[in-house]
Structure formats: structure tokens, C-alpha cells
Amino acid sequence: MFRFSFFTGLSVLFLASSCLKNNPEPAYLEVTQWTLQNNAALSGDEGELTHNFSEAWVYIDDEIVGVFEVPFKIPILKFGDVNIKIYPAVKNNGISATKKVYPFMEVFEVNATLTANQTLTLNPVTRYNNLTNFWVEDFEDPLNLSIDVDQNTSAILTTPADNQDLQWFNGNFYGRIKLNATDSSWIASTNEQLLIPKNRDAYLEIDYFNTNSLLTGVLWVSPNSITDNPHIQLNAQKAETVKWKKIYIDLKELIGNSPSGSNILQSLKARLDEGETETEIRLDNIKVVYFN
């Protein structure tokens, strides 16, 4: 049987004291939420500056520290003068488990000093990269929308003067689709064919407010055919808790699989959800963002 002695206790205390002395107090890095600023070089092509950069990839002296949901505060066992790089990241395709650096944004970089038991607070700022291309529909010109609604669809897209609960990012209008038993479906696509290179980053960004599901997709347009490729569905929100959200949908794989020489149209589809009698979808700041 093991017996605890006075000398054994002294040995344990000595070891614990030694461990504490050999592990210095960390420095702390605190990072607040992202700020998205305009890039003057893009001349306003990026449209309204809404974002949902919920994550940050953190590097110190070009070594990765980790991926964190903003805002956060973490201990750092590195001290003195360092270079810190923070990359804005998103939930790719709205999937929480897939946190990806958003490729169109500039890195936030700073040289700073880390001191034991002190907190360095950073307020990260980013902009769209100078080389980013955009197709944008923000519904601010209701007579000249860049979305074509299928003539066989029953529901219509409106930008009414009585748009309710306008948010700062809505401007004066957003697009609205009301679905019911009579007007039970809506099918539309962008009316500008985009020639987006294969194997280059391309994304769909949407601000949305929906009590009905919405299916996004890509149309491959070639001289002889149009191929529909359903992609990511935006699930309906409950009417009592519905709010504006933003999603980033990765188009790279769909475009990469398209026939050579195909142009791209973004498609949107909705059908009245089963068990519902009247639902609504609001859309704003629809962007196809890509590199040539």
C-alpha cells in the first residue's frame, strides 16, 4: 500500500513550483469583429459593403496560430516584436464546420509587440482586392433590374415603395417574392452571361430574409444548350424569428465542371414550402464575385 509521507509531499510541492516557474505568463491577443471598407480603386463596383466575416485565420511571424470566431481573446506564448496577419474568413456555403479564408479580401497585417500578461487589442479592417470582378443587383433601379424572371413562373419579383423594415444595407429597395397557393413558384436568373475562368475563385453573395426555402444554382450556357445545375438551398426561417442573413456560396467547382466556352448565369428558384399557405423571400445585394 502506498503511504504519503512528509518528504513525498515536499517533493510534489517542489515539482509544482518548478513547473509554474518554467511556464511564464502568456501575452494575450484580443481581436474584435471585422470592418469592411470600400476600395477606391474599384470605383464603387463592389456595391453595398455588407459582410458576414465570422471567422479569422491568425498568423504570427507567418506561423499559423489558429482559426477563431470573432470576437475572441487568446493566450500567446510568444513575446517581443512580431508580425501579425489576420485573414477574414467565412462559413463556406453556410456550413459552420467549413471555415475558409475569403479569397477576395485583403489581409489585415500589423507589426506589434507582445508582452507577458498584457493584452494587445486589434480591430481588423479589410477591403476587396483590386483584382476582384463583380456582377451586382442591389434593386436600387427597379425599372432596370438585372434579373430575368421565367415567363412560366407564377409569383413575381417586386420592389415596392412600401418595403418594410428597411435596414441600412437595403438602400431604398430590396427584392420581394410572395408565395401562396396561387402564386406558388418563382424561377429567375441573372440576365448577363458571365465568362468566368475555370479553376479561379468565384462566389455568390446574397443578403436574404426568408420564410420559404430558396434554391441557388448555376446555368451553363453554350451555343447549343443551357444546363441547369442546382446547388445550395437556403432553408426557411421561422416567421417569428426571421432576420436578414448573408451567405457566401462557392461556385468554383460548378464552373470548373462546365463545358469549355460556356458562359455562366446565376439562377434562383423557390416553390411554396410544403405545409405553408403564405411565405415571403426578400433579397438584396446579390453579387457574383470572381477573379479573371
N, C-alpha and C positions, 0 to 999 in steps of 0.2 A: 504493500500500500504506500502511495506517495504521501510524504509528510512535508508540509510547508514550514520552513524554518525561517528564523530571523535573517540569516545570511542570504537565503534564497530570495526573500522579499527585497533585500537591499540590491541584489543583482538585477531583479526586474525593474526596480525604480531607476537604477543606473542606466540600463539599456533604453528605457523610455525617454529618459532625459537626453541621452546621446542622440536618439532619433529626432527629437524635437530640435536639437541644436543643428543637426545636419540637414534639416528641411526648412529653408528660410521662408519668411512670409512672402506670398506671391504679390505681384502687381496685379491690378485689375483693369480690364478693358470694358468700357461701357459704350454700347452703340445704340443710338436712337433710331427711330423709323426713317425710311428713305424720303428724300425730297427730289422730285423730278423737275428740272429746269429746262427752259427752251434752249435750243441750239441755234444761234443766229445764222450759222452757215446753212441751215436747212430752210430758211426764209418762211417759216411757218408751215412747211409741208407736213410736219408731224401731227398737226391737228391739236385737239384739246389734250392737255397734259394730265390725263388720268393714269393711275398705275396701281398695281397690286404687288409690289415687290415685297413679299412677305418674308423673304429669307436673305441671308448674307453669307457668302463664302469669304472666309478671313484667312489672309496670308501674312506672316511676319517674316521679313527677310527672305521672301519667296518660298517659305515652308508653310504648308497648309496647317492651320490651327483647327479648323472645323467648319461645319455649316450650321448656322444658328437662325432661329426665328427672331426677327426684330420686334421690339427692342430686347436687348439682352445685356447681361453683365457677366463676364467670365474671368477666372483667375489665369494669370500668365506667369510661368516660371522662366521669364527671360527679362533681363534688365539692361538699362542703359539706352543708348541711341539705336533706334530700329526704324525700318521701313515697313509701313503697314499698307496693305492693299485690301480693299473690300469690294467684292463684286455683287451687284444686285442679282437676285435670283427669284425664280417663280416656281409655283407648283405646276409642273408641266402637264398640260391637258387637264388641269384642275385636280390632279392626283396628289394627295398630301405626301405620299411616300416617295414621289419623284421630284426632287428639288434641283432645278437646273439653272445654271447661270444664264441670264437672258442675253443672247449674243449681240444685241443691237445697242447695248448701253455702254457708256464709258465707265471704267473702273474709278473708284474713289481711292486716291493714294495720298499718303501723308508721311512725312518724317517726324518722329516724335521720340520722347524719352519715357521709358517705363521705369518706375521707381517702386521698390518693395513697399507693400502695404498702402499704396496710393492708387487712386482711380484716374485713369485717362478717359475722358468722355469725348466721343466723336459723333458728329451729326452728318451722316453721309449724304452726299449730293451726287446726282448723276444726270446725264443728258443722252439723247440718242446720238449714236455715232454719225460722223459726217457722211459716211458712205451708204447710209440707210435709205431705202426707197419705200414709198408709201402709196397705197390706194386708200382713200378715206371717204366715208359717208357719215356726216355729223348731223344731217337733217335740218341744217340751218337755211337751206334754199328749197322749200317744199315744192316749188314748181319745176325744179330741175334735179330730181333725185337720181342717184347713180345705181339704183336697184330696179330691176325689171321683175314685175310680178307675173307669174304664169297666168295666161288668159283663162285657163280652166279651173283656177283656184276660186273658192267661194268667199273666203274672208279677204279683206283689203287692208293695205297699209295706209295709215293716215298720220298726218302731223297736225292735229287740231289746235286751234288757238286756245282751247281750254285745257291744254296739257296740265295735268295735276302734279302737285308736289315737285316742282322743278328743283333740281339740285344745281350746285354751282357749275358742274361739268356738263349740264344739259344745254347751256345757252338758252335760246328761246324755244327750242323744239326738241322732241325726240320722236322716233317712230313708234306707232302703237298698232297692235293687231288684237282685235277682239274675236274670240272664238265662242261659238254656241252651236246648238243643234242644227241651225240653218246654215250658218257660216262656219263650217267645221274643219276647214283645211286652208292652209296658206303655203304657197311654194314660190320662192323667189331666188334670184341670183344677181350678182353684180353685172352691170352692163358693159364693163370694159374688160376685154380679154388681156390678161397679163402674161407676158412671156418671161417666166421665172426660171433661171437656170437650174438644172438638176444638181443635186449634191451641194446646194448652198442653203443656208438657213432661211426659212420663211415661216411666218406665223400669222395667225388670225387673232386679233384682239377684239373683244366685244365688252361693252358695258351693257348689262341686261338686268331686267326686273321682270320676273315671270311666275305666273301661277299655272302655267302649262309648259310641258316639255318642248324643247326646240332642238331639232337635229341639224347640225352643221355638216357640210360636205364640200367636195371639190368636183367640178366638172372638167373633164379633159376634152378640149375642143380641137379637133383636127379637121382637115378639109373634107373628110368623108363621114365623120361621125361625132357624136357627143356622148361621152361615157360618164355616168353618174357614180360617184364614189362616196357613199355615206360615211361619216367619220365620227365626230364626238357629239353626244347628246347632252344638253344642258337640262338637268332634271328640274321638274316643277318645284317651286317653293310653296309652303303653306300660306294661304291668303292672310292669316292673322299675323304672320311674321315676315312676309315678303319684303325684300330690300334690294337695292341696287348692288350688283356684284360685278367683278371684272375677271375675265378668264383669258389665258394665253394658250392657244391651240397650235400645236406643232404640225406644220404642213410638209416638212422636208421629205418624209418617206413617201407620202402620196404623190408629190410632184416628181420624186425620183423614179417612181414606177410608171409614170405616164409615157405614152408613145413619143418617140422622137419628134420634135417640131410642134408638139401640142401647146396650145395656149391654155390658160387656167381661168376659170370662173369660180368664185366662191358661191356656194349655194346654202340656202336656209329653208327648212321645212318645219311645219307644225301641223298636227292634227289634234282635234279636241281629245284630251285625255279621257280614257275610259272612266265612267262613273261621274264625270263632271258635266255641268249644264252650261256654265259660262266661265270663261277664263280670259286672261289677258297676258300679252307679252309686250314689253317695252324694250326698245333697242336704242343705243346711241354709241357714237364714236366707234363705228365699225372700221377696223383697219386691217389691211393686208400689208404686212411689213416684211421686207426681204432685201437680200443683197444681190446685186447683179454679178 
